[in-house]
Amino acid sequence: MDLENLKATRQSYGEKLAELGEKNKDIVVLDADLSGATKTSIFAKKFPERFFDMGISEQDMMSTAAGLATFGKIPFASSFAMFACGRAYDQIRNSIAYPHLNVKICASHAGVTVGEDRSVSSNARRYRNDERTC
């Protein structure tokens, strides 16, 4: 094993998305305000017209991905694992799985922490701080 040429899985994911985007114009990428962490930013730089930053809104991201798939696009929806499956479960079940849509859900950073990117509770802290200032 060549330890000097190892890459993070997310880096390979971002690079492969960009490669696939060159080969297939129907590929679109959606991210939930985490493109730096999920490395979808690599795709976004090459194909800004096919990249959608949905903000902190995994539910909306999955529903939008479903809508794009119904029109023949091939969406890759990316987020942290706990948000992709936890926050958007109903949308995945009802809008993607039941109609058997071609949506790729790519969840990274599974586990209790997300390493150097930030804690999974950082978004919750941001909302708490917003509530105090209102």
Backbone as a printed PyTorch tensor [residue, N CA C, xyz], in Angstrom:
tensor([[[  0.8370,  -1.1840,   0.0000],
         [  0.0000,   0.0000,   0.0000],
         [  0.8780,   1.2410,   0.0000]],

        [[  0.5940,   2.1380,  -0.9130],
         [  1.3370,   3.3780,  -1.0270],
         [  0.6670,   4.4420,  -0.1640]],

        [[  1.1760,   4.6370,   1.0470],
         [  0.5630,   5.5600,   1.9950],
         [  0.6640,   7.0260,   1.5670]],

        [[  1.6210,   7.3580,   0.7190],
         [  1.7750,   8.7480,   0.3050],
         [  0.7190,   9.1800,  -0.7020]],

        [[  0.0690,   8.2320,  -1.3720],
         [ -0.9360,   8.5780,  -2.3750],
         [ -2.3610,   8.2650,  -1.9320]],

        [[ -2.5570,   8.0850,  -0.6290],
         [ -3.9070,   7.8420,  -0.1400],
         [ -4.7390,   9.1210,  -0.2190]],

        [[ -6.0130,   8.9510,  -0.5000],
         [ -6.9420,  10.0780,  -0.5590],
         [ -8.1030,   9.8110,   0.3720]],

        [[ -8.6780,  10.8650,   0.8710],
         [ -9.9090,  10.7310,   1.6390],
         [-11.0150,  10.2820,   0.6880]],

        [[-11.9320,   9.4880,   1.1740],
         [-13.0470,   9.0060,   0.3630],
         [-13.8200,  10.1730,  -0.2300]],

        [[-14.0440,  11.2090,   0.5560],
         [-14.8030,  12.3590,   0.0750],
         [-14.0830,  13.0770,  -1.0560]],

        [[-12.7490,  13.0970,  -1.0330],
         [-11.9860,  13.7080,  -2.1280],
         [-12.1970,  12.9170,  -3.4160]],

        [[-12.1190,  11.5950,  -3.3060],
         [-12.3620,  10.7390,  -4.4770],
         [-13.7820,  10.9130,  -4.9910]],

        [[-14.7310,  11.0600,  -4.0730],
         [-16.1290,  11.2730,  -4.4520],
         [-16.2760,  12.5510,  -5.2780]],

        [[-15.7290,  13.6390,  -4.7940],
         [-15.8080,  14.9120,  -5.5160],
         [-15.1560,  14.8510,  -6.8800]],

        [[-14.0040,  14.2160,  -6.9560],
         [-13.3030,  14.0950,  -8.2330],
         [-14.0870,  13.2240,  -9.2140]],

        [[-14.6500,  12.1300,  -8.7370],
         [-15.4190,  11.2320,  -9.6040],
         [-16.7020,  11.9060, -10.0860]],

        [[-17.3550,  12.6820,  -9.2160],
         [-18.5330,  13.4300,  -9.6540],
         [-18.1960,  14.3450, -10.8280]],

        [[-17.0880,  15.0550, -10.7320],
         [-16.6780,  15.9520, -11.8070],
         [-16.3800,  15.1660, -13.0840]],

        [[-15.7540,  14.0200, -12.9330],
         [-15.4710,  13.1610, -14.0880],
         [-16.7650,  12.6570, -14.7320]],

        [[-17.7000,  12.2150, -13.9140],
         [-18.9850,  11.7530, -14.4260],
         [-19.7550,  12.8940, -15.0900]],

        [[-19.6360,  14.0830, -14.5220],
         [-20.3080,  15.2470, -15.0800],
         [-19.8320,  15.5840, -16.4840]],

        [[-18.5770,  15.3080, -16.7690],
         [-18.0430,  15.5230, -18.1190],
         [-18.6450,  14.5310, -19.1080]],

        [[-18.9100,  13.3280, -18.6480],
         [-19.4080,  12.2630, -19.5180],
         [-20.9150,  12.2880, -19.7000]],

        [[-21.6480,  12.8260, -18.7230],
         [-23.1040,  12.7720, -18.7740],
         [-23.6840,  14.1290, -18.3570]],

        [[-24.2760,  14.8190, -19.3000],
         [-24.8250,  16.1640, -19.0610],
         [-26.0940,  16.1410, -18.2080]],

        [[-26.6650,  14.9530, -17.9680],
         [-27.8700,  14.8590, -17.1370],
         [-27.5540,  14.7740, -15.6450]],

        [[-26.2850,  14.6190, -15.3010],
         [-25.9110,  14.5510, -13.8860],
         [-25.9620,  15.9460, -13.2830]],

        [[-26.6860,  16.0470, -12.1630],
         [-26.7560,  17.2760, -11.3810],
         [-26.3860,  16.9250,  -9.9390]],

        [[-25.8600,  17.8870,  -9.2210],
         [-25.4240,  17.6510,  -7.8420],
         [-26.1080,  18.6540,  -6.9290]],

        [[-26.6610,  18.1390,  -5.8400],
         [-27.2810,  18.9670,  -4.8130],
         [-26.5250,  18.7570,  -3.5150]],

        [[-26.3540,  19.8120,  -2.7630],
         [-25.6600,  19.7160,  -1.4920],
         [-26.3860,  20.5770,  -0.4710]],

        [[-26.2470,  20.2000,   0.7840],
         [-26.9490,  20.8940,   1.8610],
         [-25.9800,  21.7820,   2.6530]],

        [[-25.4030,  22.7490,   1.9600],
         [-24.5100,  23.7210,   2.5950],
         [-23.2380,  23.0790,   3.1410]],

        [[-22.8040,  21.9760,   2.5200],
         [-21.6240,  21.2580,   3.0100],
         [-20.6600,  20.9120,   1.8800]],

        [[-20.6650,  21.6720,   0.7980],
         [-19.8710,  21.3040,  -0.3750],
         [-18.3700,  21.2580,  -0.1050]],

        [[-17.9000,  22.0260,   0.8500],
         [-16.4860,  21.9540,   1.2130],
         [-16.1490,  20.6520,   1.9100]],

        [[-17.0400,  20.1990,   2.7530],
         [-16.8190,  18.9610,   3.5010],
         [-17.0780,  17.7140,   2.6560]],

        [[-18.1100,  17.7600,   1.8230],
         [-18.4440,  16.5850,   1.0040],
         [-17.6470,  16.5630,  -0.2970]],

        [[-16.9650,  17.6440,  -0.5960],
         [-16.1500,  17.8240,  -1.8000],
         [-16.9660,  17.9020,  -3.0820]],

        [[-18.2520,  18.1750,  -2.9610],
         [-19.0390,  18.4350,  -4.1670],
         [-18.6400,  19.7780,  -4.7780]],

        [[-17.8690,  20.5510,  -4.0460],
         [-17.3700,  21.8330,  -4.5590],
         [-16.5180,  21.6260,  -5.8100]],

        [[-15.9150,  20.4550,  -5.9420],
         [-15.1130,  20.1510,  -7.1420],
         [-16.0270,  20.1320,  -8.3710]],

        [[-17.1710,  19.4840,  -8.2480],
         [-18.1690,  19.4730,  -9.3270],
         [-18.6990,  20.8770,  -9.5620]],

        [[-18.9910,  21.5940,  -8.4830],
         [-19.5670,  22.9430,  -8.5810],
         [-18.6660,  23.8950,  -9.3580]],

        [[-17.3640,  23.7800,  -9.1950],
         [-16.4350,  24.6570,  -9.9070],
         [-16.4550,  24.3840, -11.4080]],

        [[-16.6020,  23.1070, -11.7810],
         [-16.6080,  22.7400, -13.2010],
         [-17.9660,  22.9610, -13.8670]],

        [[-19.0250,  22.7490, -13.1050],
         [-20.3850,  22.8030, -13.6650],
         [-21.3230,  23.6020, -12.7520]],

        [[-21.0960,  24.8860, -12.6080],
         [-21.9300,  25.6640, -11.6800],
         [-23.4140,  25.6590, -12.0500]],

        [[-23.7190,  25.5100, -13.3230],
         [-25.1150,  25.4970, -13.7660],
         [-25.8250,  24.1920, -13.4190]],

        [[-25.0760,  23.1790, -13.0090],
         [-25.6720,  21.8890, -12.6310],
         [-25.4480,  21.5750, -11.1580]],

        [[-25.0640,  22.5690, -10.3850],
         [-24.8430,  22.4000,  -8.9460],
         [-25.8440,  23.2670,  -8.1860]],

        [[-26.4580,  22.6790,  -7.1780],
         [-27.4720,  23.3730,  -6.3920],
         [-27.1330,  23.2660,  -4.9080]],

        [[-26.7880,  24.3910,  -4.2940],
         [-26.5720,  24.4270,  -2.8470],
         [-27.9250,  24.7340,  -2.2260]],

        [[-28.4960,  23.7500,  -1.5760],
         [-29.8550,  23.8640,  -1.0410],
         [-29.8920,  24.4800,   0.3500]],

        [[-28.7500,  24.8190,   0.9000],
         [-28.7240,  25.3530,   2.2520],
         [-28.9610,  24.2520,   3.2710]],

        [[-29.1780,  24.6530,   4.5010],
         [-29.3970,  23.6710,   5.5730],
         [-30.8500,  23.2210,   5.4800]],

        [[-31.1030,  22.3420,   4.4990],
         [-32.4790,  21.9340,   4.2220],
         [-32.4890,  20.5980,   3.4800]],

        [[-32.0830,  19.5480,   4.1760],
         [-32.0170,  18.2260,   3.5490],
         [-33.3730,  17.7640,   3.0300]],

        [[-34.4450,  18.0980,   3.7340],
         [-35.7740,  17.6990,   3.2720],
         [-36.0500,  18.3040,   1.8980]],

        [[-35.8190,  19.5910,   1.7530],
         [-36.0240,  20.2640,   0.4810],
         [-35.0830,  19.7070,  -0.5810]],

        [[-33.8500,  19.4150,  -0.2010],
         [-32.8810,  18.8800,  -1.1490],
         [-33.3690,  17.5600,  -1.7400]],

        [[-33.8980,  16.6610,  -0.9040],
         [-34.3710,  15.3650,  -1.3920],
         [-35.6050,  15.5290,  -2.2830]],

        [[-36.4970,  16.4140,  -1.9060],
         [-37.6830,  16.6560,  -2.7340],
         [-37.3020,  17.2690,  -4.0780]],

        [[-36.3460,  18.1840,  -4.0700],
         [-35.8710,  18.7890,  -5.3170],
         [-35.1800,  17.7470,  -6.1810]],

        [[-34.3850,  16.8810,  -5.5660],
         [-33.7270,  15.7950,  -6.3110],
         [-34.7700,  14.8980,  -6.9690]],

        [[-35.8450,  14.5970,  -6.2490],
         [-36.9250,  13.7840,  -6.8110],
         [-37.5420,  14.4810,  -8.0180]],

        [[-37.7980,  15.7680,  -7.8980],
         [-38.3600,  16.5190,  -9.0120],
         [-37.4480,  16.5250, -10.2230]],

        [[-36.1580,  16.7230, -10.0080],
         [-35.2010,  16.7030, -11.1170],
         [-35.1720,  15.3260, -11.7900]],

        [[-35.2570,  14.2660, -10.9750],
         [-35.2370,  12.9080, -11.5270],
         [-36.4600,  12.6340, -12.3990]],

        [[-37.5920,  13.2150, -12.0520],
         [-38.7950,  12.9890, -12.8660],
         [-38.6640,  13.6120, -14.2570]],

        [[-37.7360,  14.5370, -14.4210],
         [-37.5080,  15.1650, -15.7200],
         [-36.2550,  14.6320, -16.4110]],

        [[-35.7670,  13.4740, -15.9480],
         [-34.6610,  12.8160, -16.6320],
         [-33.2730,  13.1620, -16.1500]],

        [[-33.1620,  14.0250, -15.1740],
         [-31.8480,  14.3210, -14.6100],
         [-31.4350,  13.1860, -13.6770]],

        [[-30.1300,  13.0910, -13.4090],
         [-29.6040,  12.0940, -12.4840],
         [-28.9980,  12.8500, -11.3060]],

        [[-29.7990,  13.0760, -10.2610],
         [-29.3050,  13.8610,  -9.1290],
         [-28.4700,  13.0440,  -8.1480]],

        [[-27.4020,  13.6680,  -7.6890],
         [-26.5930,  13.1640,  -6.5940],
         [-26.8230,  14.1260,  -5.4350]],

        [[-27.5060,  13.6820,  -4.3990],
         [-27.8100,  14.5120,  -3.2340],
         [-26.8200,  14.1820,  -2.1240]],

        [[-26.0700,  15.1590,  -1.6710],
         [-24.9780,  14.9250,  -0.7290],
         [-25.1630,  15.7080,   0.5610]],

        [[-24.8920,  15.0370,   1.6690],
         [-24.9450,  15.6760,   2.9800],
         [-24.2220,  14.7840,   3.9840]],

        [[-24.1940,  15.2250,   5.2180],
         [-23.6950,  14.3670,   6.2840],
         [-24.7160,  13.2640,   6.5430]],

        [[-24.2450,  12.1040,   6.9090],
         [-25.1020,  10.9210,   7.0480],
         [-26.2700,  11.1460,   8.0080]],

        [[-25.9950,  11.7470,   9.1420],
         [-27.0730,  11.9020,  10.1250],
         [-28.1970,  12.8040,   9.6210]],

        [[-27.8710,  13.7350,   8.7340],
         [-28.8910,  14.6250,   8.1830],
         [-29.5600,  14.0010,   6.9590]],

        [[-28.7790,  13.3300,   6.1370],
         [-29.3250,  12.7390,   4.9090],
         [-30.3950,  11.7000,   5.2150]],

        [[-30.1440,  10.8600,   6.1950],
         [-31.1460,   9.8200,   6.4880],
         [-32.0780,  10.2170,   7.6270]],

        [[-31.6170,  11.0160,   8.5480],
         [-32.4480,  11.3740,   9.6930],
         [-33.4270,  12.4910,   9.4150]],

        [[-32.9170,  13.5810,   8.8450],
         [-33.7700,  14.7470,   8.6120],
         [-34.6980,  14.5650,   7.4160]],

        [[-34.3010,  13.7450,   6.4550],
         [-35.0470,  13.6790,   5.1930],
         [-35.7190,  12.3270,   4.9600]],

        [[-35.9470,  11.5820,   6.0180],
         [-36.5000,  10.2320,   5.8650],
         [-37.8310,  10.2170,   5.1080]],

        [[-38.7750,  11.0500,   5.4870],
         [-40.0900,  11.0520,   4.8340],
         [-39.9860,  11.3760,   3.3460]],

        [[-39.1290,  12.3450,   3.0010],
         [-38.9780,  12.7210,   1.6040],
         [-38.3380,  11.5880,   0.8010]],

        [[-37.3620,  10.9220,   1.4050],
         [-36.7200,   9.7970,   0.7110],
         [-37.7430,   8.6820,   0.4890]],

        [[-38.4730,   8.3440,   1.5180],
         [-39.4520,   7.2590,   1.4200],
         [-40.5600,   7.5860,   0.4250]],

        [[-41.1870,   8.7490,   0.5780],
         [-42.3730,   9.0740,  -0.2100],
         [-42.0700,   9.6070,  -1.6080]],

        [[-41.0260,  10.4120,  -1.7420],
         [-40.7850,  11.0830,  -3.0190],
         [-39.7380,  10.4090,  -3.8990]],

        [[-38.8900,   9.5730,  -3.2980],
         [-37.8270,   8.9220,  -4.0740],
         [-38.0260,   7.4110,  -4.1490]],

        [[-38.1980,   6.7670,  -2.9960],
         [-38.2670,   5.3020,  -2.9750],
         [-39.5680,   4.7500,  -3.5510]],

        [[-40.7060,   5.2570,  -3.1180],
         [-41.9880,   4.7360,  -3.6210],
         [-42.0990,   4.8180,  -5.1470]],

        [[-41.7540,   5.9660,  -5.7530],
         [-41.8530,   6.0220,  -7.2200],
         [-40.6180,   5.4590,  -7.9460]],

        [[-39.6770,   4.9030,  -7.1890],
         [-38.4670,   4.2710,  -7.7680],
         [-37.6800,   5.2300,  -8.6510]],

        [[-37.3930,   6.4150,  -8.1390],
         [-36.6750,   7.4220,  -8.9120],
         [-35.1680,   7.1990,  -8.8580]],

        [[-34.5050,   7.6350,  -9.9010],
         [-33.0550,   7.4780, -10.0220],
         [-32.3420,   8.6360,  -9.3320]],

        [[-32.3410,   8.6060,  -8.0090],
         [-31.6630,   9.6070,  -7.1950],
         [-30.5610,   8.9030,  -6.4200]],

        [[-29.3660,   9.4710,  -6.4680],
         [-28.2240,   8.9370,  -5.7340],
         [-28.0700,   9.7470,  -4.4460]],

        [[-28.2030,   9.0830,  -3.3050],
         [-28.0430,   9.7580,  -2.0150],
         [-26.6770,   9.3880,  -1.4740]],

        [[-25.8390,  10.3830,  -1.3300],
         [-24.4560,  10.1600,  -0.9140],
         [-24.2350,  10.8340,   0.4350]],

        [[-24.0810,  10.0170,   1.4560],
         [-23.9610,  10.5190,   2.8230],
         [-22.5510,  10.2680,   3.3430]],

        [[-21.9260,  11.3170,   3.8060],
         [-20.5710,  11.2040,   4.3420],
         [-20.5760,  11.5260,   5.8350]],

        [[-19.4270,  11.3890,   6.4430],
         [-19.2300,  11.7790,   7.8320],
         [-20.1920,  11.0670,   8.7900]],

        [[-20.3440,   9.7760,   8.6300],
         [-21.1800,   9.0080,   9.5590],
         [-20.4740,   8.9150,  10.9080]],

        [[-21.2310,   8.8740,  11.9760],
         [-20.6530,   8.7450,  13.3070],
         [-21.0750,   9.8780,  14.2200]],

        [[-20.4790,   9.9130,  15.3780],
         [-20.8440,  10.8870,  16.3910],
         [-20.2450,  12.2560,  16.0970]],

        [[-19.0460,  12.2840,  15.5330],
         [-18.4130,  13.5520,  15.1800],
         [-18.0800,  13.5320,  13.6940]],

        [[-17.7320,  14.6660,  13.1620],
         [-17.3460,  14.7480,  11.7620],
         [-15.8950,  15.2000,  11.6140]],

        [[-15.0940,  14.9170,  12.6320],
         [-13.6710,  15.2130,  12.5490],
         [-13.3910,  16.6940,  12.4880]],

        [[-12.4960,  17.0610,  11.5750],
         [-12.0300,  18.4400,  11.4870],
         [-13.0510,  19.3940,  10.8800]],

        [[-14.0780,  18.8590,  10.2230],
         [-15.0170,  19.7440,   9.5360],
         [-15.8300,  20.5880,  10.4980]],

        [[-16.3940,  20.0040,  11.5110],
         [-17.0970,  20.6970,  12.5960],
         [-17.9300,  19.6620,  13.3310]],

        [[-18.4320,  20.0330,  14.4770],
         [-19.2660,  19.0870,  15.2040],
         [-20.6520,  19.0330,  14.5810]],

        [[-21.3110,  17.9030,  14.7030],
         [-22.6450,  17.7770,  14.1190],
         [-23.6490,  18.6560,  14.8210]],

        [[-23.2950,  19.1550,  15.9840],
         [-24.2360,  20.0170,  16.7000],
         [-24.0100,  21.4940,  16.4050]],

        [[-23.0580,  21.8220,  15.5180],
         [-22.7830,  23.2390,  15.2540],
         [-23.9880,  23.9520,  14.6730]],

        [[-24.7760,  23.2570,  13.8520],
         [-25.9790,  23.8850,  13.3040],
         [-26.9930,  24.1570,  14.4040]],

        [[-27.1290,  23.2370,  15.3390],
         [-28.0530,  23.4320,  16.4540],
         [-27.6190,  24.6370,  17.2910]],

        [[-26.3250,  24.7790,  17.5120],
         [-25.8340,  25.9330,  18.2680],
         [-26.1450,  27.2230,  17.5250]],

        [[-26.0150,  27.2150,  16.2220],
         [-26.3100,  28.4170,  15.4420],
         [-27.7730,  28.8050,  15.6240]],

        [[-28.6690,  27.8430,  15.5900],
         [-30.0970,  28.1430,  15.7590],
         [-30.3740,  28.6360,  17.1670]],

        [[-29.7560,  28.0260,  18.1760],
         [-29.9650,  28.4860,  19.5450],
         [-29.5120,  29.9250,  19.6860]],

        [[-28.3670,  30.2480,  19.1070],
         [-27.8700,  31.6200,  19.1820],
         [-28.8200,  32.5780,  18.4850]],

        [[-29.3800,  32.1660,  17.3600],
         [-30.3330,  33.0210,  16.6470],
         [-31.5690,  33.2830,  17.5090]],

        [[-32.0360,  32.2620,  18.2190],
         [-33.2280,  32.4210,  19.0420],
         [-32.9880,  33.4210,  20.1750]],

        [[-31.7820,  33.3940,  20.7200],
         [-31.4840,  34.3070,  21.8290],
         [-31.4480,  35.7550,  21.3700]],

        [[-31.0810,  35.9830,  20.1060],
         [-30.9670,  37.3600,  19.6380],
         [-32.2900,  37.9150,  19.1310]],

        [[-33.2880,  37.0600,  18.9730],
         [-34.5890,  37.5300,  18.4510],
         [-35.3870,  38.2620,  19.5040]]])
